[in-house]
Amino acid sequence: MHINRNADIIPQVDGLAYGGDYNPEQWPREVWDEDLRLMREAGVNLVSVNIFAWAGINPAPGVWDFARLDDVMDHLAAGGVRADLATATASPPPWFSQAHPESLPVDAEGHRLHYGARAEYCPSAPAYQAAVVEMAGRLAERYADHPALAMWHVGNEYYRSCHCDASAAAFQTWLAERHGDLDGLNDAWGTTFWSQTYTDWSQVLPPRLCAETPSPGLVLDWRRFCSDALLNLFRSEAEAIERHSPDKPITTNLMVSGDFAAVDYHRWGPHVTGPRRLVATDHYLIPEGPIPWPAQVAFGADASRGLAGGSPWLLMEQSSNSSAWRRGYFAKKPGDQLRHSLSYVARGSEGAMFFQWRASRYGAERYHSAMLPHGGTDSKVWREIVEFGDRLKRIAEVKGSTVDSRAAILLDFESVWAAQTPGQPSADMDTYPELRRWHSALWHRGVTADLADPAWDLDGYEYVFAPHLYLLDTDANLRAYVENGGTLVVGPYSGIVDGNDHVHPGLPGALRDLIGVRVEEFVPVAKGATVALDDGTEGRTWTEVAHALDAEVQASFADYPGTPALFRRRLGRGEVWYLSTRPVDLDPLFDRLGLAPDFDGGAEGLELVRRSHEDGRSYVFAINHTDDTVPVPAKGTDLLTGEPWDSSRTLGPGESAVIKER
């Protein structure tokens, strides 16, 4: 993995970025002065503007009015706040949808959706495609040299798909490029099954509602196409911007952090990394569920850092308190916001941004929390916003430093999609929840892990975990990693299908020779049930009747005597482990691997992450998520307090330190 060390991804912003979405169009002009005063009080230096302001800039066909945006940009410049200027293309206004009804999205049942919300567009609609390029170009031409401009923000949270005729035609073109001709398509999709052979391209449609189970190959290619259609939108806007503003960074707010796999983020990677591009992500925590918030934060940050190739990235959105779209209102406890925001920075973010600056009085997100809440400045949220702004100023020198991870968890979006195609032997073998569970177990153990693509160079990692890698064409990259000295751990039901979702001959397919194991039969486990192993551990969800070919059996199923459950194979200078069930508790496996925490002496629940500059300067972020006082094994100076730190120092419950090491 190539790490762009000491890269200043937002050079126009002094220090670490701090701020949020700013929507002055929702407020009278007199409020703007108060906004700037309070932004200075909080230490805000960057705001995202114009994300949903298409209607104000382009209020009618052929009519352009930049007066209000000019005023906003000038106001920010005068107040010393930089702008992440959005292209406003994420949500067409009603006049556009009325003028171009064919641009409204169609669902899988054939219903054309109406306007009245946001993201109301078909990515393949020519009228929309032309409009967003024009919008991006006009904005870039006008504001390229504006003193407030720090970077460009294309679109917003790409996820929309559409099943209309225009999408069908674009899908057919995409398929012809991928498969060559109808013979190639029929072979890839296995259309001899159920007599679904195509004889003309016009017969090939998106996976609309049909009488029976749709073709898994069709569903998988459709997911790929939808991701590429959105990527093409992003690229077209970015190219329009670069024609007028080649020197400013360009980004979009992805949703790398959650289990929102609408697009293949790794395929997007080359277009959001590199010179004048940066990875930015939105992350909203799930209040319910088995993964605690600090581990959720770490997962989101580590996934974003993985997409950035280990280079710095930016948290573009988070909530200061409750999220509008989560079921039931919830509130973060005192100190949660401070710890979460610092954790993102610890794991490579070049600051902390929020949705949004000032809570809206109206609209669907009027109860979404903000930096400046409905409760005003005499509130827990505001006090913590001001405190964290001060913290970012104190640790500004970490900007440009990077995180080196010893471990990686393999995340392949096509594999995630393929595991969701119809006709699976178990409805409980979802990929994302399992990746989260493994990552959470590593977090509790004190191990920082990137989320990495299986095709990347993995040699820099001591441990690589593949809890569920259902789709895999070849084991070549993983084999090279093991032979070069790495430790690879593979979970069950991996390597089963190729890129066309065809089952490999001989289970577990692409991984059989690498792991030295033959799988005879799948035996799913009932939801909520467990199976016992003879080493005292338990499995869940899935088991296999498996046999060692060139591997050592480490544990077997107690309920099925003589049936192996855990295998180990030494290969070259490394080793590969294979599990034929999903362990209930991952710690015994980590013990077998000899997996030690990143820091000796760290207590469970004490988050410890190191960021380093290429010149040797390094910083230990210590965040105590427990209710106990814990020692922190580091030496240096705490940038938050300016006080010296040695191994005898402790952190109280909920406290944090950023220790510049000697």
Stockholm file with secondary structure:
# STOCKHOLM 1.0

chainA/1-662         MHINRNADIIPQVDGLAYGGDYNPEQWPREVWDEDLRLMREAGVNLVSVNIFAWAGINPAPGVWDFARLDDVMDHLAAGGVRADLATATASPPPWFSQAHPESLPVDAEGHRLHYGARAEYCPSAPAYQAAVVEMAGRLAERYADHPALAMWHVGNEYYRSCHCDASAAAFQTWLAERHGDLDGLNDAWGTTFWSQTYTDWSQVLPPRLCAETPSPGLVLDWRRFCSDALLNLFRSEAEAIERHSPDKPITTNLMVSGDFAAVDYHRWGPHVTGPRRLVATDHYLIPEGPIPWPAQVAFGADASRGLAGGSPWLLMEQSSNSSAWRRGYFAKKPGDQLRHSLSYVARGSEGAMFFQWRASRYGAERYHSAMLPHGGTDSKVWREIVEFGDRLKRIAEVKGSTVDSRAAILLDFESVWAAQTPGQPSADMDTYPELRRWHSALWHRGVTADLADPAWDLDGYEYVFAPHLYLLDTDANLRAYVENGGTLVVGPYSGIVDGNDHVHPGLPGALRDLIGVRVEEFVPVAKGATVALDDGTEGRTWTEVAHALDAEVQASFADYPGTPALFRRRLGRGEVWYLSTRPVDLDPLFDRLGLAPDFDGGAEGLELVRRSHEDGRSYVFAINHTDDTVPVPAKGTDLLTGEPWDSSRTLGPGESAVIKER
#=GR chainA/1-662 SS CCCCTTCCSCTTSSSSEEEEEECGGGSCHHHHHHHHHHHHHHTCCEEEECTTCHHHHSCBTTBCCCHHHHHHHHHHHHHTCEEEEECCTTSCCHHHHHHCGGGSCBCTTSCBCCSSSSCCCCTTCHHHHHHHHHHHHHHHHHHTTCTTEEEEECSSSCCCCCCSHHHHHHHHHHHHHHHSSHHHHHHHHTTTGGGCCCSSGGGCCCCCCCSSCCCHHHHHHHHHHHHHHHHHHHHHHHHHHHTTCTTSCEECEECTTTTCCSSCHHHHHHHHSSTTBCCEEECCCCSSSSSCHHHHHHHHHHHHHHHTTTSCEEEEECCSSCCTTSSSCCCCCTTHHHHHHHHHHHTTEEEEEESCSBCCSSSTTTTSCCSBCTTCSSSHHHHHHHHHHHHHHHTGGGTTCEECCSEEEECCHHHHHHHTSSSCSCTTCCSHHHHHHHHHHHHHHTCCEEEECTTSCCTTCSEEEESCCCBCSCSHHHHHHHHTTCEEEECSSCSCBCTTSCBCSSBTGGGHHHHTEEEEEEEECCTTCEEEBTTSCEEESEEEEEEESSSEEEEEBSSSTTCEEEEEEEETTEEEEEESSEESCSHHHHHHHTCCCSSTTCCTTEEEEEEECTTSCEEEEEEECSSSCEECCCCEEETTTCCEECTTCEECTTCEEEEEEC
#=GC SS_cons         CCCCTTCCSCTTSSSSEEEEEECGGGSCHHHHHHHHHHHHHHTCCEEEECTTCHHHHSCBTTBCCCHHHHHHHHHHHHHTCEEEEECCTTSCCHHHHHHCGGGSCBCTTSCBCCSSSSCCCCTTCHHHHHHHHHHHHHHHHHHTTCTTEEEEECSSSCCCCCCSHHHHHHHHHHHHHHHSSHHHHHHHHTTTGGGCCCSSGGGCCCCCCCSSCCCHHHHHHHHHHHHHHHHHHHHHHHHHHHTTCTTSCEECEECTTTTCCSSCHHHHHHHHSSTTBCCEEECCCCSSSSSCHHHHHHHHHHHHHHHTTTSCEEEEECCSSCCTTSSSCCCCCTTHHHHHHHHHHHTTEEEEEESCSBCCSSSTTTTSCCSBCTTCSSSHHHHHHHHHHHHHHHTGGGTTCEECCSEEEECCHHHHHHHTSSSCSCTTCCSHHHHHHHHHHHHHHTCCEEEECTTSCCTTCSEEEESCCCBCSCSHHHHHHHHTTCEEEECSSCSCBCTTSCBCSSBTGGGHHHHTEEEEEEEECCTTCEEEBTTSCEEESEEEEEEESSSEEEEEBSSSTTCEEEEEEEETTEEEEEESSEESCSHHHHHHHTCCCSSTTCCTTEEEEEEECTTSCEEEEEEECSSSCEECCCCEEETTTCCEECTTCEECTTCEEEEEEC
//
